[in-house]
Amino acid sequence: MPTNPASINVVLVDDHPLFRFGLRAALESAGDIAVIGEAAGVEEAVRLTLQAGPDVVLMDLELGEPGASGIEATRRLSAEAPEVAVLVLTMSKDDDHLLAAVRAGARGYLVKGAGREEVLHAVRTAAAGGAVFGAGVAARITQLVTGAGTARNPEVLPQLTSRERQVLDLVARGLANHRIAAELGLSEKTVRNHVSRIFDKLHVTCRAEAVVRARDAGLGTASDG
C-alpha cells in the first residue's frame, strides 16, 4: 500500500463508518497526516497494520465483534509491531478499560469528543515516540497504578471490565436481561452485548455456566428480593 513519506501515516480502527469518515477528514485536513487504511475489527486491524506499516493506529475499544476488542488488538500490535504507536480513541471512560489499554501497550488514551487540535496533537506526539493522554486521564492513570483508583475488585475475574462484573453479578442473582437493563440504566441490547462478551471471556456457553463461574468468584450472593 503506497504511503506518503512526508506524512505521519495513520490507520483508523473503528466499527462505525461515519465516525471513521469524520475522523479521516479531520486528520487529513492538517496536511501532515495521511490516513492509509481503515479497519472495523481486530483481525482486519492487525493484518492491515502489519501490511501497511503506519506510524500510528487510532484504536477504538468497542469493535462490535463478539469476543473481540481494541484491547486485544492493541496487545497483539504491541507484540507484533512494537514500532507502531497505538493511540486509543474511545467512548469509554471506564477505569478498567483505561488501565487495560495502558497495560496492553497503548501510547495514549483519548475519549471521543476530544477536540480536533487535541487529536492532532496526540497523533503527532505518539508518532514522535511520546505518550499522550486526554484531559483528566493522566491523573487517573497515576491513581490506578498506585492502587488509589476506583476500579472495583480487579482481583475478581480481572478479564472482565467493571461494568461486565456488574452485569455478571446481576445475572448470577437470577435477573433477566430486561431487569438488568432497568437496574443499571442501560438498554436491553447493551446488556445482551455485555452478556455475550462475558460468555466469551469466561469461555462459557450459557447463563448457567456463567452463574457457576460468578458464584465461584463471590459474585451474585445478594438476594434479589
GIJO-V249946 format. One line per field, one symbol per residue. psi: psi as a letter, one per 30 degrees, with the letter a starting at -180 (. if undefined). A space follows every 10 residues. Layout:
psi=???
This chain:
psi=kkljffljkk kkjkgjeeee eeeeeeefff egkkjglklf leeeeeeeee efhlekkjkl ejggkkgklf eeeeeeeeef iffkkkjkjl fkgkeeeeee eeffgkfljk kkfkleeeee eeeeeeeggl kkklkfeeee eeeefgggag kkhffjiffk leeeeeeeee effgkleeee eeefhlleee eeeeeeeeee efhlfleeee eeeeeegglg fklf.
